[in-house]
């Protein structure tokens, strides 16, 4: 009977947490139960790529725009990159200590280097192909970086720099695993690439939903199948994050059926060698960005997408909605309790309580 009573108490506590609404003010076990959203700026802009540089939040947007928001000065700096009559859309952003890099989607693919000090803009890579479409970009260190795009032949388009972004070279197809016909990537939130040390993961969707892993900064690759929904052009893995070299999470779903919350979340405990579905019929459906909460031992996750801003304390098994805002496309943490998010017409700061 005592065991039954303890179980009942624990169950009631668990269910109470699961049903917390974003307006509730009581936190359990140090978990978040509410958020405060501060709008940093509003504009007619779509932002899917952000990068945190100390007190500055760099962003890439549509209509050839990029810039940063200075959190200390509460000021926005914005600039345009004009290229003939093209209206560029920057969905990939990355940085080194001295420069910010912006990569446009579509044909031609244009990769720009922007000096943080002088704001000087330089084109460092150009690729012309009817099939070109770059999705994400990250740096391993001050000198080495990687960007991934949809296949122009039978493998992912992968370009790499080893000199701090001054020059970029596209990997030959024979250096990469072959993609299935109709397998590509999604430029939803600049999270198709995850880097931890020298380890790198790329994620795919469409005909196949798989993870591509490199242990040596892009020199060799292995590919692993995942159980995420796949087989359709707009289904698969849209976003990924790793807490460390072993624990990772992938999600996405079916863009055409944004409420379908089955077969859209999976986790790994072995660095992506195997993936297991989790959170079946729980929480959100389609998701554009997922991130681990810093300092949470890999148990807490935040996700934005069709289900608003959702939060998990059990590595994705269950979720609680902290905001019903479906117009946030990407999110990054400043610290354990504060994140920056961006999306349709805005950049915001989110304080978790």
N, C-alpha and C positions, 0 to 999 in steps of 0.2 A: 504493500500500500504506500509506504514511504517513497519507494522508487516511482510509483505511478504519480504521486502528488508532485514530486520534483519534475517529472517529465511534463506534467500538465502546466506547471508554472513556467517552465522553459518554453513550452509551445506557445503559451499566451504571450510571453515576451517577444518571441520571434515573430508572431503574427502581428503584434502591435507595431513592430518596426517596419514590417513589410507594407503596412497600410499607411505609413506616415505620408502626409501631404506636404508639399513644399512650404506651406504656411505654418506648419507645426514648429514649435520653438524648443521642443525637448530633445536633446541629443542623448543617444544611448551608447554607452561604452566608448565614448569619444568619437563616434561616427557622426557624419554630417546629417542634419535633418532639415536644413533650410539654406537658402542662398540669398545674397544681396547682389544685385546687378547694377553696376555703374556704367552708363554709356559714355565711352570716351569720345566718339564722334559718330555722327550720322551723315550719310552722303548717298548719292545715287551710284552705287558701286557694288560689285560682287567680289568678295575676298575669300579665297580658299587656301591661301598660302601665307603663313605668318612665321616669324622667327624672332626669338627673344634675345636681345643683346643688352644685358644689364638693365638700364633704365629705359631703353628704347625698344619699341615693338615694331619691327620692320614688316611690311606687307607688300604683296603683289596682288594686283587686281585686274579688272577688265579695262577696256578702252585705253590701253597703253600706259596705265598708271601704276606707280609704286610710291612708297614713302615710308615714313615711320611716325609713331606717336611717342613723344617724350613724356614719360610718366612723372618726372621731376618737375618739368616746366608746364605740364598740361598743355602742350602745343603739338600741332600736327604739321609735318613737313611732307609735301607731296610734289611729285615731278612726273612728267610724261616722257616716254621714249617714242619719238616719231620715226617711223620707217616707211618711207614712200606714203602710200595711202592706207597702209595696213592698220587695223585696229587690233593691237596685240592683247592677248590675255595671258597673264602670268599666273600659273597655278603651281609652279615649283619655285621654291626659294631656299637658299642655304647661305652660310656665311663662314668666313675665316676672321681672325682678329682684325684684319685691315679692310676686308671687302665683303660686299653682299653680292650674291649672284641670283639672277632672275632668268627663268627659262620659259619661253612662250609655248603654248600648245598650238597644234595645227601646222600647216605648211605655208611658209618655211619655218623651221624651228630656229629660233634666235636666242642665244644665250649671252647675257650681258653681265659684265663685271662693273660694280659701282663702288668707288672708293668711299669709305665711311668718312674720311677726313675732308676730301676736296669735293665729293659728290660727282666727280668725273665719271662719265659713262663710256665703256668700251665694249664693242662686240668681240667676243672671244671664240664663238662657235656658231656655225650656220650649217643647216642641213636642209636640202630641198628634195622632197619626195612626196608624191601624192598620198602616201600612206603614213607619213611622219606625224607623230602625236606623242609628245613627252608628258609624263605624268607626275614625276617626283624627283627630288634631288636632295642629297645629303653629303656631308664631309666626314671622313674618318678622323682627320687631324688638320693641322694648318696647311698641309701641302696636298693631301689626297682626297679627292671627292668623286662622287658617282651620280649619274642621272639615268633613269630608266624610262623607256617609252614603248609604245605598241610596236609589234613587229613590222618591219618593212620587207623582210624576207621570211625566214621560217623560225627566227628566234627573236627574243626581246631586243629592242634597240638599247644598248648600254654604252654610254660614253663615260670615260674616266679621265681625270686629271691627276698628275703626279707633281705638278709644279705650282701649286697654290691657285690654280684656276686660270693661269695664263694661256695654256693650251689644253685642248680636250681631244681624245682619240676614241673612235668608235671600235668596240670589240668586234673581231671577226666572228661570224656565225659558228665556226667550228670550235670556238672557245666557250660556247654557251649551250645549255640543253635546248632541244628543239621544242617549240611551242606546238600545241595542237592547233588545227585549223579553227579559227574563231576564238582562240585564247589570247587575251590582251590584258590591259591594266586599266584602272579607273583613276582619273585625276580629281578625286573628290575633296582631298584635304592635305595633299603632300605627305601622305603616310603610307605609300606603297613601298617605301624603303625604310627599314629599321636597322640601325647600326648600334652594336655594343662592342667596344674595343675593335678588334679586327673582324669580328663576325658581322655578316650582312645577310639580311633576308629581303627578298622581293616577293610580292604577292600578286596573284592573277585572278581573273574572272572570265566570264563568257562561257565558251565551250568546256573549259576546265577551270577549277578553282584550286590552285596549287601554290606551294611556297618554294622559292628558289633560294638555296643557301650557299654562301661562300665563306670559308673559314680564313681566307687569306686576302681580304680586301679586293675581291673581284678577279683573282687570278684563276681560280678553279670553282666549279659550281656543281651542285647536286639538286635534284628536284624531288619534291615529296607531294603526294596526293593528299587532299584534305576532304573532310565530309561536308564542307559548306555547299549549299545549294548551287547548282551549276547547270550548264547545258543550254542557257539562253544568253543572248547578247548582253543584257543588262542585269545579269545575276552573277554572284560570286563574292570574292573578297574585295571590299572597297577600302579597308583600313586595317592596320596592324600596329601593335606595340609590344615591346618586350620590357619586362621589369629588370631582368638581368640576362645573362647568357643562356639561361635554361627556361625560365618561365615567360611564356608569351601568350598573346591573345589575338585572335583574328575575328573579324565580323564584317558584315555587309548586308547580304541578303538579295532580295529581288526588288530592283528599283521600280518595276512596273506594278508590284504588289507590296507597297510600303508597310502594310499592317501585318504581313505574314512573318510571325516571329518563331518559326520552326526552321531548323537546319541553317541558322544564320550566325551562330556563335560557336567558337571552338577554342580550346586552350591546349598548350603543350607544357610539359614539365621537363622535357629532355632536349631543349634547344631546337625544336621543330622537326625532330626525327619522326615523331608521331603526334597526331592531333585527335582530340576527343570532343565531341559535341557537348555543349552545356547550355543550361538556360532554355531548354526546349519549351516553347509556348509561354515563355516568361518575358516580361519587359517589352522592349522595342522590337520593331520589324526592321525596315531598312535603316542603316546607319552609315554616316559619312566619315566619322572620326571617333576613335577610341583612344584613351590614354590611361595609364596607371597613375594612381595618386602617389606622389613621392612619399617615402617613409612609411608605406603601408604594408611592407613585407609581401608585396605582390597580391594582396587580397582585395584591395579597393580599386575600382575602375570607374571612369566617367565616360559617357558616350553622348554624342549629339547626332541628331538626324531626325527622321520622321516622327519619332516618339518624344521629341523635345530633348531636354537634358536629363539623362538618367544615370543612376548611381548604384553600384553594387559593392557589398562588403564581403562577399564570399566567392571572389574570383569569377563572377559572372553567372552564378547559379540562380540568383534572384536579383531583381532590380526595383528601385523606387524612383518615381519621377519627381525631380526637384524643380523643373520648369517645363511648361508646355510650349516654349518657343521653338518652332520647327525651322526657323530661318538662320540657325547657327550651323555653319559648315565645318569649322575646324576649331580646335581648342588645344592650348598648351599651358602647363602649370608654371607659375613663377616660383611657388613654394607649395608646401602641403595644403595650405588653406586658401590660396589665391591662384586664379587662372585667367588667361586672356583668351577670348573667343571672338571669332569673326564670321561673317556670312553675308546675308543679303542686306546691303545698305548700312552696315554698322560694324564697329569694333567696340567690344565691351570688356570690362573687368568684372570677374565673378568672385565674390568672397563667400567661401563655404563656411557654414556655422553648424 
